[in-house]
């Protein structure tokens, strides 16, 4: 059974394939073993991301774990994962429109049992190793960017690099942007930063009962990450570049799924028969 349904994997692979740079064959005799097809490696990588299994368990006689890692690193160096995420966001914005007037930022801590560059003592898991993801979403919960950090990092220092993910939209940003934050960001430092960036804010007050407001969409996005992609729920990658690539690939799948679903519902609503007066 494939890790993703065909209506998602096929358009995703079509765009991904278009971004893969051509491979140059420098073998003097041209008699080396046939190259493993990129589509096969791509499917294995999707399985690693969705199922959270190790590369060794996903590998088989057709594609080894070393091939998956090597091809993954080549694609990271080519910037394919970041470009794919950008294309998905631009397509969503062009077809349905992103709600950039209201942005939400929140963090999520997950396990990182293998350690690595983005692992730190988790304050919510008895000091075990964990990784924090600072996620930026639009008003509908579409992930616009994510910053990974060790679990013992505070949320406030991650706010600036998270909001800087908006630079990917260039001059298409609305003149008025409101950032919705929870009580963990309730500080003068946060307000000074948002004033510097020209943003308004809605921040939950520390010490008072939970005020959800418009922030619930980012909680749903964190659930999409953790429930849909086991590799993000239990981060076993040790290098920052690989973690960022996995997050970008997961975001691309989320944006594409929402685009297909919302476009389908819109078309279904517009195509329904009209009642006669």
N, C-alpha and C positions, 0 to 999 in steps of 0.2 A: 504494500500500500504506500503511495507516495506521501511525502511529508506535507505537501500542499496540494490543493485541488488544481486541476488543469486550467481552470479559468484564471488562476493566479500565476501559476508557474510558467505558462506559455508566454504571456506578454512580458513577464519579468525577464525571462530568458532572452526573448527577442531583443529587448533593449540592452541587456547585459552583453549579449554577443556582439552587438554593434560597437561596444566600447572596448572590446579586447583588441589590443594592438596585434598586427600581423607577426607571425613567428618566422624568424629567419633561420634557415637551415645551413649551418656552417660545416657539416660533416663532409670531409673531402671525397668520400666514396658514395655517400648517400645510402648506406646499407645498414643504418642503425635500426633499432626496434621502432615499430610504429608508435607515434605519439598518442597518448591517451586522449580521447576526445574531450574538448572543453565542456560539452554538455554533461558528460558523465561525471566529471569533477564537480561541476556546478550543482548537480543533483545531490551529490554526497555532501557538499558544503551546506546545502539547505537542510539536509537531514541532521547534520551536526548541530546547526543552530536551533532547529525546532525540537528535536528529540533530546538534545543535551548529552548525547552519547560521546564517548571518546572517538578519536579518529581511527584507532585500531579496531574498535567494534563496528564502525561504519564501513571500513575497508573490506575488500574481498579480492578474489583472484583477478578481477578486471581493473581494479584501481587500488593501489596501496595507500597506506596512511601517509607515507613520505611524499607521494605524488600530490595528495590533497593539500598538505602543508606547503609544499613548494609552489604549487600553482596558486594557492591562496596568497602567498607572499608576493608573487609576481603581480597579481592583480591589485594588491595593496599599493605596491610601488608605482603602479600605473594610475593610481587614484580612481579606480573604477567604482569602488563602493561609495565614495563621497559624491562622485558625479551622478551615479544612479539615483541616490537619494535626492540630489538637487533636481534632476529631471522629473522625478515623481512629484515633488512639491510644486514645481512650475506647472506641470500638467494639471494638478488638482486646482491650483490657483486660476489657471486659464479657463477650465471647464466649469468649476463650481464656485471658486473664490474662497480664499482664506480669510478668516476673521481676525485680521491683525490689529484691529482697534482694541481688542481685549486679549491680553496675554496672561498666561499662568505659568508659574515656576514652582517646582517642588522637588524634593529629593527622595530617593528610595535606596535603602540599604539591603544588599543581598550577600549571600555567603561567597567567600573566595577561599576554598579549602587548600588550593595549591599555592597560595601566596602570589608573589609577583610584584610588578611595579605599581599596581593600583590596589594593593591590599594593605589594610590596616586593622587595628583592633576595633571591633564593632562595639559601640556602646549599648546596643540592644541585643547582643548575643553573647553575653558573659565574656567579652574580651576576645572572642574568636576572630579569625581573620575575615574581613568583609570588604566589599567595594560599594561605593556610593555613586549613584547616578543622579545628576542634577538635570531635570528634564524641562524643556520649554515647549509649551503648546499654544495653539491659537484658541479662539473662543469656543471651538467645537471639539477641542482635544486632539487635533492633528499634531503629531510631534514635529516641531520645527528645528530641533537640535538637542544635543545631549552632551554633557561634560562628565567624564568619569574621574573619580578621585578615591583615595583611601577612605575607609568607613569612618575613621576618626577625625576627618576634616569637618569643620563647621559649615553650615549652609551659606552663611553670609559671604565668605570670600569666594564662593563659587558663583555668586549671582552675576558679577560682571562678565566673566567668560561665557556664562550661559546666555545672557542677553546679547552678547556680541555675535551669537549665531545669526542674529537678524541681518547682519551685513550681507548675507547671501542674497537678499532681496533687493539690494541696491537702492535705487531711488523710488521704488514702488511702495515704500512704507507710508501709512496714513499720517496726516499731520498731528493727530491726537492719539496717543497710545496709553492705555491704562493697564498696569501690571497688578495682578491679583496674587497675594502672598499669604502664607499662614503665619502664625505667631512666632515661628522660629526666626523670622526676618524682622521682627518688631524692634528696630533700633534706629538711632539717629544716623548711623553709618549707611544703612540701607536707604533712608530717605535722602541723604545727601547724594548718593550714587544715582538714584532715580531722577533727582532734580538736575544733576549734571547731564544725564542722558536725555532730558526733556520729556520725561514720562510722568504721568500721574499714577497714583497707586491706591489700592485698597488692601490694607494689611490687617489681619486679625489681631486683636489686642491680647497681649500676653497676660495670663492669669485669669481670663474670663472663659466662660463656656465656649465650646467649639462653635465657630461661625463658618459654615461651609461656603455660602455665597456662590460665586462663580468658579470656585476652585475645584469643584468636584470632577471637572473634566480631566484634570491632570492626574487625579487618583485613578480614573478609569484607564488612562493611557499607561500608567504604571502597571495596572492589572493586565493590560494587553501585552506588555513586555514580559511580565513574569509568568503568566499563564499560557501564553502562546509560544514562548521561546525559552525552553529549559536551559539553554546555554547562558541566557541572561539571568535566570533565576538562581543558578549556581554557577558562578563565573570561575571556570577552570583555566581560562587563558591567563598567561603570565605577562604578556607584553601589551603595552598601551596601544600600539598600532593595531594589533589584532582585536582588542576589545572595541576600539572605535569602529573598526570595519564591521564587526558583528552587529553593533548597535545601528550603524548606517543601513546595513542590509535588512535588519528587523524593521527599522523605520520605513524603508522603501516598501516592504510588504504591507505594513499597516496602512500607509497612505494609498497604495494601489487598491487594497481591499475596500477601504472607505470610498474611494473614487468610484469603483465599480458598483458598490452597493447603493450609494446615494444617487448616482446617475441612473441606475436601474429603477429605483423607487420614483425618481422624478419623471422618467419616461413613462412608467406605468401609470402614474397619476395623470399626466397630460394626455395619455392615449386612451383613457377610459371613456366609454360612451357618455355623451351628454344627455341629461334628461330633457324631455320636451316640456315646454311650459304648459 
